[in-house]
Amino acid sequence: MCTVSINIDEATMRQINPNLTSRESIGHWLQHQVDLMLEEMVADDAETMDAEELHVMLHKTAGKEYACGRTESRQHLLERDMTPEHLYSLIAEEIDDIYANG
């Protein structure tokens, strides 16, 4: 834990919440707001994944979803690393193939 000092316009604080009439009430309110913000930031961080994790997940998913019954050249494409643009292109080809050949 650390302690910080900030300057607050008390009139503005009272506009936000008329009950914020003392330094103590403002301090408690601000502490609560900061705690909420930190909890949200931690939750958001826990829900995100780095680019490498996303790449691995996309690669596995694409391999499972599109390898079955596809031509060998497309299967080979799925076995190598690809950019999101390449993956999008491959999916677009698959969609075109589905509509063209049923």
JOZI-V80496 format. One record per run of one state. SS is the DSSP state (H for helix, E for strand, C for the rest). FROM is the first residue (numbers start at 1). LEN is the number of residues. If there is no record, write none. Layout:
# JOZI-V80496
SS_FROM_LEN, SS_FROM_LEN
This chain:
# JOZI-V80496
C_1_9, H_10_7, C_17_6, H_23_25, C_48_3, H_51_17, C_68_4, H_72_7, C_79_5, H_84_18, C_102_1
